[in-house]
Amino acid sequence: MATGRGMQLTKQFGEYSVCAELCRRGFIATTFTGNVPEFDILAINDKRENKHIQVKAIKSSSWQFDAGKFLDISFSSNGIQTINGKKPIQDPNLICVFVKLVSQGKDEFYILRFEELQDIIYKNHRSCLSKYQGRRPRKPNSMHTAVSPENLSKYRDNWERLKD
């Protein structure tokens, strides 16, 4: 797992590569280098419509998340997790761009709406809990979940999503 400087470089490279691709596709785009909590890039099309974009970049096999940020989860006294539903979405127009850094010219981009990401996290976390009858074996209170490129395969190079 990358730490410190390596993580910062991965994050910056992801944001800048998405910005470059957006410019190639006719958007004016700028990064905020972590200074805006809700999104990483503001992109404006030729109709002056803006898009808020959240970028997640990795060099490894999957993106890591806290399912509790996406789902309403409760715990029983013996550590069994119950998913009560999805949390309300603050920005329904938020676009997520996942970047898997492979090598120059071979990086992978996955483009989807936040609500689609929330659906994937719901499905993955529910599947994990069902394997263990709702109680995670090592850390029952953990809400860790991962999203892999395989989970996002139908969104690969889905730049058309920006036209919605």
SULSULZI-V218348 format. One line per field, one symbol per residue. ss: DSSP state (H for helix, E for strand, L for the rest). phi: phi as a letter, one per 40 degrees, with the letter a starting at -180 (. if undefined). A space follows every 10 residues. Layout:
ss = ???
phi = ???
This chain:
ss = LLLHHHHHHH HHHHHHHHHH HHHHLLLEEE ELLLLLLLLL EEEELLLLLE EEEEEEEELL LEEEEEHHHL EEEEELLLLL EEEEEELLLL LLLLEEEEEE LLLLLLLEEE EEEHHHHHHH HHHHHHHHHH HLLLLLLLLL LLLEEEEELL LLHHHELLHH HHHL
phi = .cbfcccccc cccdccccdc cccdcgccba cbfgcbccab bbbbcccgcb bcbbbbbbbc cacbacdccb bcbbbcccgc cbcciccccc bcccbbbcbb cbadgbcbbb bacdcccdcc cdcccccccc cbfgbcccbd ccbcabbbdc cbdcbcfccc dccc
